């Protein structure tokens, strides 16, 4: 017969494990807020939800919302960091530089194309540089060094890669805006009247790899 389990209270683990510490409860609470805000953004766009909607999504009362929600600007910054953190960075040595470049590009695309506002946020908020460098800094320096670029020329393929990534995201956003017919409508489909965002991205990535190969020393 299966062992019975007792209900758990918010902020604690089951009776089989020790209760969460205060710090751990705070981390869990903040992660729940970010996850709920990201879901609302996928449904309504970054400008399409309010703090009241977020409180409702969390199942909170107005009083609880005032105690725990620090304001939309702070939440949006945490959301941007979370999305960037979700991008998988391929480990050196496991694949050659081209495969690592493709893996990094696709992982970045999948995360940022679901939350396209993050690209605009990066460009308009210099304070995100340290987080953005996780994707556009050291990993790319190593990848392009293996492709034959010296330290004084590696900025060229990095610049091309960044232009390709942000351009792809901007193009997808433009297609979404043109199709929705309204700024208030948030289109989630990745295929829009024959426009396949992933297919366009793959074609551009292949062209990028060819350009990198041609320019390497």
C-alpha positions as a Markdown table, in Angstrom:
| # | Residue | x | y | z |
|---|---|---|---|---|
| 1 | Unk | 0.0 | 0.0 | 0.0 |
| 2 | Unk | 1.3 | 3.4 | -0.9 |
| 3 | Unk | 2.5 | 5.6 | 1.9 |
| 4 | Unk | 0.2 | 8.5 | 2.7 |
| 5 | Unk | 1.5 | 12.0 | 2.2 |
| 6 | Unk | 0.4 | 15.1 | 4.0 |
| 7 | Unk | -0.3 | 18.4 | 2.3 |
| 8 | Unk | 2.6 | 20.8 | 2.2 |
| 9 | Unk | 2.3 | 24.5 | 3.2 |
| 10 | Unk | 3.6 | 27.2 | 0.9 |
| 11 | Unk | 7.3 | 27.7 | 1.3 |
| 12 | Unk | 8.0 | 24.2 | 2.7 |
| 13 | Unk | 9.0 | 20.9 | 1.3 |
| 14 | Unk | 7.1 | 17.6 | 2.1 |
| 15 | Unk | 7.3 | 16.0 | 5.5 |
| 16 | Unk | 10.1 | 13.8 | 4.1 |
| 17 | Unk | 12.5 | 16.7 | 3.9 |
| 18 | Unk | 13.5 | 19.6 | 6.0 |
| 19 | Unk | 11.5 | 22.9 | 5.6 |
| 20 | Unk | 13.0 | 25.5 | 3.3 |
| 21 | Unk | 15.1 | 28.2 | 4.9 |
| 22 | Unk | 13.9 | 31.8 | 4.8 |
| 23 | Unk | 16.4 | 32.5 | 2.0 |
| 24 | Unk | 15.3 | 29.5 | 0.0 |
| 25 | Unk | 11.6 | 30.6 | 0.4 |
| 26 | Unk | 12.5 | 34.0 | -0.9 |
| 27 | Unk | 14.3 | 32.6 | -3.9 |
| 28 | Unk | 11.3 | 30.3 | -4.7 |
| 29 | Unk | 8.9 | 33.2 | -4.3 |
| 30 | Unk | 10.9 | 35.4 | -6.7 |
| 31 | Unk | 11.2 | 32.6 | -9.2 |
| 32 | Unk | 7.4 | 32.1 | -9.1 |
| 33 | Unk | 6.9 | 35.8 | -9.8 |
| 34 | Unk | 9.3 | 35.8 | -12.8 |
| 35 | Unk | 7.7 | 32.7 | -14.2 |
| 36 | Unk | 4.2 | 34.1 | -13.9 |
| 37 | Unk | 5.3 | 37.4 | -15.5 |
| 38 | Unk | 7.0 | 35.5 | -18.4 |
| 39 | Unk | 3.8 | 33.6 | -19.0 |
| 40 | Unk | 1.8 | 36.8 | -19.1 |
| 41 | Unk | 4.3 | 38.3 | -21.5 |
| 42 | Unk | 4.0 | 35.4 | -23.9 |
| 43 | Unk | 0.2 | 35.8 | -23.9 |
| 44 | Unk | -0.1 | 39.6 | -24.0 |
| 45 | Unk | 3.3 | 41.1 | -24.8 |
| 46 | Unk | 5.5 | 43.0 | -22.5 |
| 47 | Unk | 3.2 | 46.1 | -22.5 |
| 48 | Unk | 0.0 | 44.1 | -22.4 |
| 49 | Unk | -0.1 | 43.1 | -18.7 |
| 50 | Unk | -0.4 | 45.0 | -15.5 |
| 51 | Unk | 0.7 | 44.4 | -11.9 |
| 52 | Unk | -3.0 | 43.6 | -11.1 |
| 53 | Unk | -2.9 | 40.9 | -13.8 |
| 54 | Unk | 0.3 | 39.5 | -12.3 |
| 55 | Unk | -1.2 | 39.4 | -8.8 |
| 56 | Unk | -4.2 | 37.5 | -10.2 |
| 57 | Unk | -2.0 | 35.1 | -12.1 |
| 58 | Unk | -0.2 | 34.3 | -8.9 |
| 59 | Unk | -3.5 | 33.9 | -7.0 |
| 60 | Unk | -2.7 | 36.7 | -4.6 |
| 61 | Unk | -4.8 | 39.3 | -2.8 |
| 62 | Unk | -4.1 | 43.0 | -3.3 |
| 63 | Unk | -2.5 | 43.1 | 0.1 |
| 64 | Unk | -0.1 | 40.2 | -0.7 |
| 65 | Unk | 0.8 | 41.8 | -4.0 |
| 66 | Unk | 1.8 | 45.0 | -2.3 |
| 67 | Unk | 4.0 | 43.1 | 0.1 |
| 68 | Unk | 5.9 | 41.0 | -2.5 |
| 69 | Unk | 5.8 | 42.8 | -5.9 |
| 70 | Unk | 8.5 | 45.5 | -6.2 |
| 71 | Unk | 7.2 | 47.2 | -9.3 |
| 72 | Unk | 7.0 | 46.3 | -13.0 |
| 73 | Unk | 10.4 | 47.8 | -14.0 |
| 74 | Unk | 12.2 | 45.6 | -11.5 |
| 75 | Unk | 10.3 | 42.5 | -12.5 |
| 76 | Unk | 11.0 | 43.2 | -16.2 |
| 77 | Unk | 14.7 | 43.5 | -15.5 |
| 78 | Unk | 14.7 | 40.2 | -13.6 |
| 79 | Unk | 12.7 | 38.6 | -16.5 |
| 80 | Unk | 15.3 | 39.8 | -19.0 |
| 81 | Unk | 18.1 | 38.2 | -16.9 |
| 82 | Unk | 16.1 | 35.0 | -16.6 |
| 83 | Unk | 15.6 | 34.7 | -20.4 |
| 84 | Unk | 19.3 | 35.3 | -21.1 |
| 85 | Unk | 20.2 | 32.8 | -18.4 |
| 86 | Unk | 18.1 | 30.1 | -20.0 |
| 87 | Unk | 20.2 | 30.1 | -23.2 |
| 88 | Unk | 22.4 | 27.0 | -23.2 |
| 89 | Unk | 26.1 | 27.7 | -23.8 |
| 90 | Unk | 27.9 | 24.8 | -25.5 |
| 91 | Unk | 31.0 | 23.6 | -23.7 |
| 92 | Unk | 34.4 | 23.8 | -25.5 |
| 93 | Unk | 35.9 | 20.6 | -26.5 |
| 94 | Unk | 32.6 | 18.7 | -27.1 |
| 95 | Unk | 32.0 | 19.9 | -30.6 |
| 96 | Unk | 34.0 | 21.8 | -33.3 |
| 97 | Unk | 33.6 | 25.6 | -33.5 |
| 98 | Unk | 30.9 | 25.5 | -36.2 |
| 99 | Unk | 28.6 | 23.1 | -34.4 |
| 100 | Unk | 29.0 | 25.1 | -31.1 |
| 101 | Unk | 28.2 | 28.3 | -33.0 |
| 102 | Unk | 25.1 | 26.7 | -34.4 |
| 103 | Unk | 24.1 | 25.4 | -31.0 |
| 104 | Unk | 24.5 | 28.7 | -29.4 |
| 105 | Unk | 22.7 | 30.6 | -32.1 |
| 106 | Unk | 19.7 | 28.2 | -32.0 |
| 107 | Unk | 19.5 | 28.2 | -28.3 |
| 108 | Unk | 19.6 | 32.1 | -28.3 |
| 109 | Unk | 17.0 | 32.2 | -31.0 |
| 110 | Unk | 14.6 | 29.9 | -29.3 |
| 111 | Unk | 14.7 | 31.8 | -26.0 |
| 112 | Unk | 14.7 | 35.3 | -27.4 |
| 113 | Unk | 12.1 | 34.7 | -30.2 |
| 114 | Unk | 9.6 | 33.6 | -27.5 |
| 115 | Unk | 10.3 | 36.8 | -25.6 |
| 116 | Unk | 11.3 | 39.2 | -28.4 |
| 117 | Unk | 11.1 | 42.3 | -26.1 |
| 118 | Unk | 14.4 | 41.1 | -24.5 |
| 119 | Unk | 16.4 | 42.0 | -27.6 |
| 120 | Unk | 15.0 | 45.6 | -27.4 |
| 121 | Unk | 15.7 | 45.6 | -23.7 |
| 122 | Unk | 19.3 | 44.6 | -24.1 |
| 123 | Unk | 19.9 | 47.4 | -26.7 |
| 124 | Unk | 18.2 | 50.1 | -24.6 |
| 125 | Unk | 19.5 | 49.1 | -21.1 |
| 126 | Unk | 23.3 | 49.2 | -20.9 |
| 127 | Unk | 23.1 | 47.7 | -17.4 |
| 128 | Unk | 22.3 | 44.3 | -19.0 |
| 129 | Unk | 25.8 | 44.2 | -20.6 |
| 130 | Unk | 27.2 | 41.7 | -18.1 |
| 131 | Unk | 24.3 | 39.3 | -18.8 |
| 132 | Unk | 24.4 | 39.8 | -22.5 |
| 133 | Unk | 28.1 | 39.1 | -22.6 |
| 134 | Unk | 27.3 | 35.6 | -21.5 |
| 135 | Unk | 25.9 | 35.1 | -25.0 |
| 136 | Unk | 27.9 | 37.6 | -27.1 |
| 137 | Unk | 31.2 | 37.8 | -25.3 |
| 138 | Unk | 33.6 | 35.0 | -24.2 |
| 139 | Unk | 31.8 | 32.1 | -25.9 |
| 140 | Unk | 32.0 | 33.8 | -29.3 |
| 141 | Unk | 35.6 | 34.9 | -28.8 |
| 142 | Unk | 36.6 | 31.3 | -28.2 |
| 143 | Unk | 34.5 | 30.0 | -31.1 |
| 144 | Unk | 35.8 | 32.5 | -33.6 |
| 145 | Unk | 39.4 | 32.1 | -32.4 |
| 146 | Unk | 39.1 | 28.4 | -33.3 |
| 147 | Unk | 37.7 | 29.5 | -36.7 |
| 148 | Unk | 41.0 | 31.3 | -37.3 |
| 149 | Unk | 40.4 | 34.9 | -36.1 |
| 150 | Unk | 43.0 | 36.7 | -34.1 |
| 151 | Unk | 42.3 | 38.8 | -31.1 |
| 152 | Unk | 42.5 | 42.0 | -33.1 |
| 153 | Unk | 40.0 | 40.7 | -35.7 |
| 154 | Unk | 37.6 | 38.6 | -33.7 |
| 155 | Unk | 35.3 | 41.6 | -33.2 |
| 156 | Unk | 34.4 | 41.4 | -36.9 |
| 157 | Unk | 32.6 | 38.0 | -36.8 |
| 158 | Unk | 31.1 | 38.8 | -33.4 |
| 159 | Unk | 29.6 | 42.0 | -34.8 |
| 160 | Unk | 28.3 | 40.1 | -37.8 |
| 161 | Unk | 26.7 | 37.5 | -35.5 |
| 162 | Unk | 25.1 | 40.1 | -33.2 |
| 163 | Unk | 23.7 | 42.0 | -36.3 |
| 164 | Unk | 22.3 | 38.7 | -37.6 |
| 165 | Unk | 20.7 | 37.7 | -34.3 |
| 166 | Unk | 19.2 | 41.1 | -33.5 |
| 167 | Unk | 18.2 | 41.6 | -37.1 |
| 168 | Unk | 16.4 | 38.2 | -37.2 |
| 169 | Unk | 14.5 | 39.0 | -34.0 |
| 170 | Unk | 13.6 | 42.5 | -35.3 |
| 171 | Unk | 12.4 | 41.0 | -38.6 |
| 172 | Unk | 10.2 | 38.5 | -36.7 |
| 173 | Unk | 8.8 | 41.2 | -34.6 |
| 174 | Unk | 8.0 | 43.3 | -37.7 |
| 175 | Unk | 6.1 | 40.3 | -39.2 |
| 176 | Unk | 4.2 | 39.9 | -36.0 |
| 177 | Unk | 3.2 | 43.6 | -35.9 |
| 178 | Unk | 2.2 | 43.6 | -39.5 |
| 179 | Unk | 0.1 | 40.5 | -39.1 |
| 180 | Unk | -1.6 | 41.4 | -35.8 |
| 181 | Unk | -3.0 | 44.6 | -37.2 |
| 182 | Unk | -3.1 | 45.9 | -33.7 |
| 183 | Unk | -0.4 | 46.7 | -31.1 |
| 184 | Unk | -2.6 | 45.2 | -28.4 |
| 185 | Unk | -2.8 | 41.8 | -30.1 |
| 186 | Unk | 0.1 | 39.5 | -29.3 |
| 187 | Unk | 0.8 | 36.9 | -32.0 |
| 188 | Unk | 2.5 | 33.8 | -30.7 |
| 189 | Unk | 2.7 | 31.7 | -33.9 |
| 190 | Unk | 6.1 | 31.1 | -35.5 |
| 191 | Unk | 4.5 | 30.8 | -38.9 |
| 192 | Unk | 2.8 | 33.9 | -40.2 |
| 193 | Unk | 1.0 | 33.7 | -43.6 |
| 194 | Unk | 3.8 | 31.6 | -45.2 |
| 195 | Unk | 6.6 | 33.4 | -43.3 |
| 196 | Unk | 8.5 | 30.8 | -41.3 |
| 197 | Unk | 10.6 | 32.5 | -38.7 |
| 198 | Unk | 12.7 | 29.4 | -38.0 |
| 199 | Unk | 13.3 | 28.7 | -41.7 |
| 200 | Unk | 14.5 | 32.3 | -42.3 |
| 201 | Unk | 16.7 | 32.0 | -39.3 |
| 202 | Unk | 18.3 | 28.8 | -40.5 |
| 203 | Unk | 19.0 | 30.3 | -43.9 |
| 204 | Unk | 20.6 | 33.3 | -42.3 |
| 205 | Unk | 22.7 | 31.2 | -40.0 |
| 206 | Unk | 24.0 | 29.1 | -42.9 |
| 207 | Unk | 25.0 | 32.3 | -44.7 |
| 208 | Unk | 26.7 | 33.5 | -41.5 |
| 209 | Unk | 28.8 | 30.4 | -41.2 |
| 210 | Unk | 29.9 | 30.7 | -44.9 |
| 211 | Unk | 30.9 | 34.3 | -44.2 |
| 212 | Unk | 32.9 | 33.3 | -41.1 |
| 213 | Unk | 34.7 | 30.6 | -43.0 |
| 214 | Unk | 35.5 | 33.0 | -45.9 |
| 215 | Unk | 36.9 | 35.6 | -43.5 |
| 216 | Unk | 39.0 | 33.3 | -41.2 |
| 217 | Unk | 42.7 | 33.3 | -41.4 |
